[in-house]
Amino acid sequence: MLFLVLGIILMGLKYFEYGPVALWDWWVVLSPFGLAVAWWWWADWSGYTKKKAMQKEEARKQARIDKSREKLGLKPRQKR
């Protein structure tokens, strides 16, 4: 996401010819989009995306369990 935001900002600066970005080549300005594609490819290939999704799901599950235990008057389970 950071690469996309950076790419959009640089593209706007280049288009409106603002500051030193106006003198840069277009390939330099558009390179964050290529980096974003490379990042997404690597994240999917390495399993990083799936791992983060699993961690988020596990945190939601644990929060739901803790909330249920609290309503029953039990102490939530301590993290190991």
Jmol script that loads the backbone (N, CA, C; Angstrom):
load data "model"
ATOM      1  N   MET A   1       0.817  -1.183   0.000  1.00  0.00           N
ATOM      2  CA  MET A   1       0.000   0.000   0.000  1.00  0.00           C
ATOM      3  C   MET A   1       0.867   1.255   0.000  1.00  0.00           C
ATOM      4  N   LEU A   2       1.965   1.203   0.725  1.00  0.00           N
ATOM      5  CA  LEU A   2       2.875   2.340   0.784  1.00  0.00           C
ATOM      6  C   LEU A   2       3.422   2.665  -0.599  1.00  0.00           C
ATOM      7  N   PHE A   3       3.781   1.626  -1.363  1.00  0.00           N
ATOM      8  CA  PHE A   3       4.307   1.855  -2.705  1.00  0.00           C
ATOM      9  C   PHE A   3       3.254   2.495  -3.610  1.00  0.00           C
ATOM     10  N   LEU A   4       1.997   2.102  -3.465  1.00  0.00           N
ATOM     11  CA  LEU A   4       0.934   2.689  -4.281  1.00  0.00           C
ATOM     12  C   LEU A   4       0.737   4.165  -3.957  1.00  0.00           C
ATOM     13  N   VAL A   5       0.706   4.496  -2.686  1.00  0.00           N
ATOM     14  CA  VAL A   5       0.535   5.891  -2.277  1.00  0.00           C
ATOM     15  C   VAL A   5       1.709   6.723  -2.776  1.00  0.00           C
ATOM     16  N   LEU A   6       2.912   6.215  -2.612  1.00  0.00           N
ATOM     17  CA  LEU A   6       4.101   6.917  -3.092  1.00  0.00           C
ATOM     18  C   LEU A   6       4.046   7.109  -4.601  1.00  0.00           C
ATOM     19  N   GLY A   7       3.636   6.077  -5.325  1.00  0.00           N
ATOM     20  CA  GLY A   7       3.528   6.171  -6.778  1.00  0.00           C
ATOM     21  C   GLY A   7       2.509   7.202  -7.214  1.00  0.00           C
ATOM     22  N   ILE A   8       1.368   7.242  -6.543  1.00  0.00           N
ATOM     23  CA  ILE A   8       0.337   8.221  -6.893  1.00  0.00           C
ATOM     24  C   ILE A   8       0.817   9.646  -6.615  1.00  0.00           C
ATOM     25  N   ILE A   9       1.476   9.832  -5.491  1.00  0.00           N
ATOM     26  CA  ILE A   9       1.995  11.164  -5.157  1.00  0.00           C
ATOM     27  C   ILE A   9       3.044  11.597  -6.180  1.00  0.00           C
ATOM     28  N   LEU A  10       3.990  10.707  -6.477  1.00  0.00           N
ATOM     29  CA  LEU A  10       5.026  11.052  -7.453  1.00  0.00           C
ATOM     30  C   LEU A  10       4.432  11.310  -8.831  1.00  0.00           C
ATOM     31  N   MET A  11       3.436  10.531  -9.220  1.00  0.00           N
ATOM     32  CA  MET A  11       2.813  10.717 -10.518  1.00  0.00           C
ATOM     33  C   MET A  11       2.100  12.079 -10.573  1.00  0.00           C
ATOM     34  N   GLY A  12       1.451  12.457  -9.499  1.00  0.00           N
ATOM     35  CA  GLY A  12       0.807  13.773  -9.448  1.00  0.00           C
ATOM     36  C   GLY A  12       1.819  14.904  -9.525  1.00  0.00           C
ATOM     37  N   LEU A  13       2.924  14.752  -8.791  1.00  0.00           N
ATOM     38  CA  LEU A  13       3.960  15.780  -8.834  1.00  0.00           C
ATOM     39  C   LEU A  13       4.579  15.894 -10.226  1.00  0.00           C
ATOM     40  N   LYS A  14       4.780  14.787 -10.883  1.00  0.00           N
ATOM     41  CA  LYS A  14       5.345  14.793 -12.234  1.00  0.00           C
ATOM     42  C   LYS A  14       4.354  15.396 -13.224  1.00  0.00           C
ATOM     43  N   TYR A  15       3.090  15.022 -13.120  1.00  0.00           N
ATOM     44  CA  TYR A  15       2.071  15.514 -14.043  1.00  0.00           C
ATOM     45  C   TYR A  15       1.911  17.033 -13.945  1.00  0.00           C
ATOM     46  N   PHE A  16       1.889  17.550 -12.706  1.00  0.00           N
ATOM     47  CA  PHE A  16       1.739  18.989 -12.506  1.00  0.00           C
ATOM     48  C   PHE A  16       3.077  19.731 -12.517  1.00  0.00           C
ATOM     49  N   GLU A  17       4.146  19.015 -12.826  1.00  0.00           N
ATOM     50  CA  GLU A  17       5.501  19.569 -12.942  1.00  0.00           C
ATOM     51  C   GLU A  17       5.868  20.400 -11.718  1.00  0.00           C
ATOM     52  N   TYR A  18       5.785  19.754 -10.563  1.00  0.00           N
ATOM     53  CA  TYR A  18       6.053  20.417  -9.299  1.00  0.00           C
ATOM     54  C   TYR A  18       7.382  19.946  -8.730  1.00  0.00           C
ATOM     55  N   GLY A  19       8.229  20.871  -8.353  1.00  0.00           N
ATOM     56  CA  GLY A  19       9.479  20.576  -7.678  1.00  0.00           C
ATOM     57  C   GLY A  19      10.459  19.791  -8.530  1.00  0.00           C
ATOM     58  N   PRO A  20      11.403  19.134  -7.869  1.00  0.00           N
ATOM     59  CA  PRO A  20      12.428  18.394  -8.606  1.00  0.00           C
ATOM     60  C   PRO A  20      11.885  17.161  -9.329  1.00  0.00           C
ATOM     61  N   VAL A  21      10.707  16.708  -8.934  1.00  0.00           N
ATOM     62  CA  VAL A  21      10.120  15.526  -9.572  1.00  0.00           C
ATOM     63  C   VAL A  21       9.821  15.806 -11.040  1.00  0.00           C
ATOM     64  N   ALA A  22       9.576  17.062 -11.386  1.00  0.00           N
ATOM     65  CA  ALA A  22       9.278  17.431 -12.773  1.00  0.00           C
ATOM     66  C   ALA A  22      10.438  17.093 -13.704  1.00  0.00           C
ATOM     67  N   LEU A  23      11.646  17.053 -13.177  1.00  0.00           N
ATOM     68  CA  LEU A  23      12.817  16.772 -14.009  1.00  0.00           C
ATOM     69  C   LEU A  23      13.158  15.285 -14.094  1.00  0.00           C
ATOM     70  N   TRP A  24      12.529  14.478 -13.281  1.00  0.00           N
ATOM     71  CA  TRP A  24      12.814  13.045 -13.272  1.00  0.00           C
ATOM     72  C   TRP A  24      12.215  12.371 -14.501  1.00  0.00           C
ATOM     73  N   ASP A  25      12.816  11.255 -14.893  1.00  0.00           N
ATOM     74  CA  ASP A  25      12.251  10.445 -15.973  1.00  0.00           C
ATOM     75  C   ASP A  25      10.985   9.757 -15.477  1.00  0.00           C
ATOM     76  N   TRP A  26      10.107   9.421 -16.441  1.00  0.00           N
ATOM     77  CA  TRP A  26       8.850   8.766 -16.073  1.00  0.00           C
ATOM     78  C   TRP A  26       9.088   7.390 -15.456  1.00  0.00           C
ATOM     79  N   TRP A  27      10.132   6.685 -15.902  1.00  0.00           N
ATOM     80  CA  TRP A  27      10.350   5.340 -15.351  1.00  0.00           C
ATOM     81  C   TRP A  27      10.686   5.416 -13.863  1.00  0.00           C
ATOM     82  N   VAL A  28      11.334   6.483 -13.431  1.00  0.00           N
ATOM     83  CA  VAL A  28      11.639   6.654 -12.004  1.00  0.00           C
ATOM     84  C   VAL A  28      10.357   6.949 -11.227  1.00  0.00           C
ATOM     85  N   VAL A  29       9.503   7.771 -11.813  1.00  0.00           N
ATOM     86  CA  VAL A  29       8.258   8.149 -11.158  1.00  0.00           C
ATOM     87  C   VAL A  29       7.315   6.951 -11.035  1.00  0.00           C
ATOM     88  N   LEU A  30       7.301   6.095 -12.051  1.00  0.00           N
ATOM     89  CA  LEU A  30       6.386   4.951 -12.058  1.00  0.00           C
ATOM     90  C   LEU A  30       6.964   3.702 -11.387  1.00  0.00           C
ATOM     91  N   SER A  31       8.216   3.745 -10.980  1.00  0.00           N
ATOM     92  CA  SER A  31       8.853   2.567 -10.374  1.00  0.00           C
ATOM     93  C   SER A  31       8.173   2.077  -9.086  1.00  0.00           C
ATOM     94  N   PRO A  32       7.569   2.948  -8.243  1.00  0.00           N
ATOM     95  CA  PRO A  32       6.876   2.403  -7.060  1.00  0.00           C
ATOM     96  C   PRO A  32       5.745   1.434  -7.414  1.00  0.00           C
ATOM     97  N   PHE A  33       5.111   1.619  -8.577  1.00  0.00           N
ATOM     98  CA  PHE A  33       4.062   0.686  -8.981  1.00  0.00           C
ATOM     99  C   PHE A  33       4.658  -0.685  -9.280  1.00  0.00           C
ATOM    100  N   GLY A  34       5.826  -0.708  -9.913  1.00  0.00           N
ATOM    101  CA  GLY A  34       6.515  -1.977 -10.150  1.00  0.00           C
ATOM    102  C   GLY A  34       6.939  -2.634  -8.850  1.00  0.00           C
ATOM    103  N   LEU A  35       7.382  -1.825  -7.898  1.00  0.00           N
ATOM    104  CA  LEU A  35       7.763  -2.360  -6.589  1.00  0.00           C
ATOM    105  C   LEU A  35       6.544  -2.924  -5.854  1.00  0.00           C
ATOM    106  N   ALA A  36       5.390  -2.281  -6.018  1.00  0.00           N
ATOM    107  CA  ALA A  36       4.163  -2.795  -5.394  1.00  0.00           C
ATOM    108  C   ALA A  36       3.795  -4.155  -5.973  1.00  0.00           C
ATOM    109  N   VAL A  37       3.911  -4.300  -7.282  1.00  0.00           N
ATOM    110  CA  VAL A  37       3.619  -5.589  -7.919  1.00  0.00           C
ATOM    111  C   VAL A  37       4.597  -6.650  -7.430  1.00  0.00           C
ATOM    112  N   ALA A  38       5.876  -6.285  -7.346  1.00  0.00           N
ATOM    113  CA  ALA A  38       6.886  -7.240  -6.869  1.00  0.00           C
ATOM    114  C   ALA A  38       6.601  -7.643  -5.415  1.00  0.00           C
ATOM    115  N   TRP A  39       6.212  -6.683  -4.584  1.00  0.00           N
ATOM    116  CA  TRP A  39       5.895  -6.978  -3.183  1.00  0.00           C
ATOM    117  C   TRP A  39       4.718  -7.934  -3.095  1.00  0.00           C
ATOM    118  N   TRP A  40       3.652  -7.670  -3.843  1.00  0.00           N
ATOM    119  CA  TRP A  40       2.478  -8.541  -3.794  1.00  0.00           C
ATOM    120  C   TRP A  40       2.808  -9.934  -4.290  1.00  0.00           C
ATOM    121  N   TRP A  41       3.616 -10.027  -5.325  1.00  0.00           N
ATOM    122  CA  TRP A  41       4.008 -11.337  -5.832  1.00  0.00           C
ATOM    123  C   TRP A  41       4.792 -12.090  -4.760  1.00  0.00           C
ATOM    124  N   TRP A  42       5.768 -11.422  -4.148  1.00  0.00           N
ATOM    125  CA  TRP A  42       6.574 -12.077  -3.117  1.00  0.00           C
ATOM    126  C   TRP A  42       5.717 -12.478  -1.918  1.00  0.00           C
ATOM    127  N   ALA A  43       4.814 -11.591  -1.482  1.00  0.00           N
ATOM    128  CA  ALA A  43       3.977 -11.882  -0.313  1.00  0.00           C
ATOM    129  C   ALA A  43       3.094 -13.100  -0.562  1.00  0.00           C
ATOM    130  N   ASP A  44       2.561 -13.220  -1.759  1.00  0.00           N
ATOM    131  CA  ASP A  44       1.736 -14.390  -2.077  1.00  0.00           C
ATOM    132  C   ASP A  44       2.588 -15.641  -2.237  1.00  0.00           C
ATOM    133  N   TRP A  45       3.724 -15.502  -2.875  1.00  0.00           N
ATOM    134  CA  TRP A  45       4.600 -16.647  -3.126  1.00  0.00           C
ATOM    135  C   TRP A  45       5.164 -17.216  -1.828  1.00  0.00           C
ATOM    136  N   SER A  46       5.558 -16.341  -0.908  1.00  0.00           N
ATOM    137  CA  SER A  46       6.208 -16.789   0.320  1.00  0.00           C
ATOM    138  C   SER A  46       5.220 -17.226   1.403  1.00  0.00           C
ATOM    139  N   GLY A  47       3.941 -16.918   1.223  1.00  0.00           N
ATOM    140  CA  GLY A  47       2.962 -17.264   2.241  1.00  0.00           C
ATOM    141  C   GLY A  47       2.773 -16.186   3.280  1.00  0.00           C
ATOM    142  N   TYR A  48       3.405 -15.049   3.113  1.00  0.00           N
ATOM    143  CA  TYR A  48       3.320 -13.941   4.068  1.00  0.00           C
ATOM    144  C   TYR A  48       1.875 -13.474   4.222  1.00  0.00           C
ATOM    145  N   THR A  49       1.166 -13.338   3.104  1.00  0.00           N
ATOM    146  CA  THR A  49      -0.218 -12.873   3.133  1.00  0.00           C
ATOM    147  C   THR A  49      -1.096 -13.847   3.908  1.00  0.00           C
ATOM    148  N   LYS A  50      -0.945 -15.117   3.636  1.00  0.00           N
ATOM    149  CA  LYS A  50      -1.749 -16.142   4.313  1.00  0.00           C
ATOM    150  C   LYS A  50      -1.430 -16.178   5.807  1.00  0.00           C
ATOM    151  N   LYS A  51      -0.149 -16.029   6.139  1.00  0.00           N
ATOM    152  CA  LYS A  51       0.266 -16.048   7.535  1.00  0.00           C
ATOM    153  C   LYS A  51      -0.357 -14.881   8.299  1.00  0.00           C
ATOM    154  N   LYS A  52      -0.347 -13.692   7.711  1.00  0.00           N
ATOM    155  CA  LYS A  52      -0.939 -12.525   8.354  1.00  0.00           C
ATOM    156  C   LYS A  52      -2.449 -12.694   8.512  1.00  0.00           C
ATOM    157  N   ALA A  53      -3.101 -13.262   7.503  1.00  0.00           N
ATOM    158  CA  ALA A  53      -4.547 -13.498   7.588  1.00  0.00           C
ATOM    159  C   ALA A  53      -4.862 -14.492   8.696  1.00  0.00           C
ATOM    160  N   MET A  54      -4.044 -15.530   8.831  1.00  0.00           N
ATOM    161  CA  MET A  54      -4.256 -16.527   9.884  1.00  0.00           C
ATOM    162  C   MET A  54      -4.045 -15.907  11.265  1.00  0.00           C
ATOM    163  N   GLN A  55      -3.033 -15.056  11.415  1.00  0.00           N
ATOM    164  CA  GLN A  55      -2.791 -14.394  12.691  1.00  0.00           C
ATOM    165  C   GLN A  55      -3.954 -13.480  13.070  1.00  0.00           C
ATOM    166  N   LYS A  56      -4.481 -12.767  12.092  1.00  0.00           N
ATOM    167  CA  LYS A  56      -5.613 -11.882  12.347  1.00  0.00           C
ATOM    168  C   LYS A  56      -6.846 -12.688  12.762  1.00  0.00           C
ATOM    169  N   GLU A  57      -7.086 -13.792  12.069  1.00  0.00           N
ATOM    170  CA  GLU A  57      -8.229 -14.648  12.395  1.00  0.00           C
ATOM    171  C   GLU A  57      -8.078 -15.256  13.792  1.00  0.00           C
ATOM    172  N   GLU A  58      -6.870 -15.674  14.135  1.00  0.00           N
ATOM    173  CA  GLU A  58      -6.614 -16.247  15.457  1.00  0.00           C
ATOM    174  C   GLU A  58      -6.827 -15.207  16.553  1.00  0.00           C
ATOM    175  N   ALA A  59      -6.414 -13.965  16.305  1.00  0.00           N
ATOM    176  CA  ALA A  59      -6.609 -12.899  17.285  1.00  0.00           C
ATOM    177  C   ALA A  59      -8.097 -12.619  17.485  1.00  0.00           C
ATOM    178  N   ARG A  60      -8.864 -12.615  16.404  1.00  0.00           N
ATOM    179  CA  ARG A  60     -10.314 -12.407  16.505  1.00  0.00           C
ATOM    180  C   ARG A  60     -10.967 -13.553  17.278  1.00  0.00           C
ATOM    181  N   LYS A  61     -10.516 -14.762  17.001  1.00  0.00           N
ATOM    182  CA  LYS A  61     -11.064 -15.937  17.678  1.00  0.00           C
ATOM    183  C   LYS A  61     -10.770 -15.869  19.175  1.00  0.00           C
ATOM    184  N   GLN A  62      -9.533 -15.522  19.526  1.00  0.00           N
ATOM    185  CA  GLN A  62      -9.151 -15.449  20.934  1.00  0.00           C
ATOM    186  C   GLN A  62      -9.915 -14.338  21.647  1.00  0.00           C
ATOM    187  N   ALA A  63     -10.117 -13.216  20.970  1.00  0.00           N
ATOM    188  CA  ALA A  63     -10.877 -12.114  21.570  1.00  0.00           C
ATOM    189  C   ALA A  63     -12.317 -12.542  21.826  1.00  0.00           C
ATOM    190  N   ARG A  64     -12.887 -13.290  20.905  1.00  0.00           N
ATOM    191  CA  ARG A  64     -14.255 -13.786  21.065  1.00  0.00           C
ATOM    192  C   ARG A  64     -14.336 -14.759  22.236  1.00  0.00           C
ATOM    193  N   ILE A  65     -13.354 -15.635  22.365  1.00  0.00           N
ATOM    194  CA  ILE A  65     -13.315 -16.594  23.470  1.00  0.00           C
ATOM    195  C   ILE A  65     -13.157 -15.861  24.801  1.00  0.00           C
ATOM    196  N   ASP A  66     -12.249 -14.885  24.846  1.00  0.00           N
ATOM    197  CA  ASP A  66     -12.030 -14.118  26.076  1.00  0.00           C
ATOM    198  C   ASP A  66     -13.290 -13.363  26.484  1.00  0.00           C
ATOM    199  N   LYS A  67     -13.986 -12.801  25.505  1.00  0.00           N
ATOM    200  CA  LYS A  67     -15.215 -12.065  25.792  1.00  0.00           C
ATOM    201  C   LYS A  67     -16.281 -13.008  26.362  1.00  0.00           C
ATOM    202  N   SER A  68     -16.380 -14.202  25.796  1.00  0.00           N
ATOM    203  CA  SER A  68     -17.343 -15.180  26.300  1.00  0.00           C
ATOM    204  C   SER A  68     -16.993 -15.624  27.713  1.00  0.00           C
ATOM    205  N   ARG A  69     -15.717 -15.869  27.977  1.00  0.00           N
ATOM    206  CA  ARG A  69     -15.285 -16.268  29.320  1.00  0.00           C
ATOM    207  C   ARG A  69     -15.563 -15.163  30.332  1.00  0.00           C
ATOM    208  N   GLU A  70     -15.351 -13.915  29.920  1.00  0.00           N
ATOM    209  CA  GLU A  70     -15.581 -12.797  30.812  1.00  0.00           C
ATOM    210  C   GLU A  70     -17.068 -12.691  31.165  1.00  0.00           C
ATOM    211  N   LYS A  71     -17.931 -12.919  30.182  1.00  0.00           N
ATOM    212  CA  LYS A  71     -19.371 -12.880  30.444  1.00  0.00           C
ATOM    213  C   LYS A  71     -19.810 -13.997  31.383  1.00  0.00           C
ATOM    214  N   LEU A  72     -19.089 -15.122  31.339  1.00  0.00           N
ATOM    215  CA  LEU A  72     -19.402 -16.241  32.230  1.00  0.00           C
ATOM    216  C   LEU A  72     -18.803 -16.049  33.617  1.00  0.00           C
ATOM    217  N   GLY A  73     -17.981 -15.019  33.765  1.00  0.00           N
ATOM    218  CA  GLY A  73     -17.362 -14.750  35.055  1.00  0.00           C
ATOM    219  C   GLY A  73     -16.061 -15.465  35.273  1.00  0.00           C
ATOM    220  N   LEU A  74     -15.494 -16.009  34.200  1.00  0.00           N
ATOM    221  CA  LEU A  74     -14.210 -16.697  34.274  1.00  0.00           C
ATOM    222  C   LEU A  74     -13.110 -15.736  33.859  1.00  0.00           C
ATOM    223  N   LYS A  75     -11.912 -16.010  34.366  1.00  0.00           N
ATOM    224  CA  LYS A  75     -10.771 -15.184  33.953  1.00  0.00           C
ATOM    225  C   LYS A  75     -10.375 -15.581  32.530  1.00  0.00           C
ATOM    226  N   PRO A  76     -10.055 -14.585  31.698  1.00  0.00           N
ATOM    227  CA  PRO A  76      -9.566 -14.920  30.365  1.00  0.00           C
ATOM    228  C   PRO A  76      -8.229 -15.671  30.460  1.00  0.00           C
ATOM    229  N   ARG A  77      -7.999 -16.535  29.520  1.00  0.00           N
ATOM    230  CA  ARG A  77      -6.766 -17.317  29.492  1.00  0.00           C
ATOM    231  C   ARG A  77      -5.574 -16.394  29.249  1.00  0.00           C
ATOM    232  N   GLN A  78      -4.521 -16.580  30.018  1.00  0.00           N
ATOM    233  CA  GLN A  78      -3.317 -15.770  29.863  1.00  0.00           C
ATOM    234  C   GLN A  78      -2.540 -16.230  28.633  1.00  0.00           C
ATOM    235  N   LYS A  79      -1.901 -15.279  27.974  1.00  0.00           N
ATOM    236  CA  LYS A  79      -1.069 -15.623  26.815  1.00  0.00           C
ATOM    237  C   LYS A  79       0.160 -16.373  27.280  1.00  0.00           C
ATOM    238  N   ARG A  80       0.551 -17.364  26.515  1.00  0.00           N
ATOM    239  CA  ARG A  80       1.716 -18.181  26.880  1.00  0.00           C
ATOM    240  C   ARG A  80       2.977 -17.612  26.334  1.00  0.00           C
TER     241      ARG A  80
END
end "model"
wireframe off; spacefill off
backbone 0.3
color backbone group
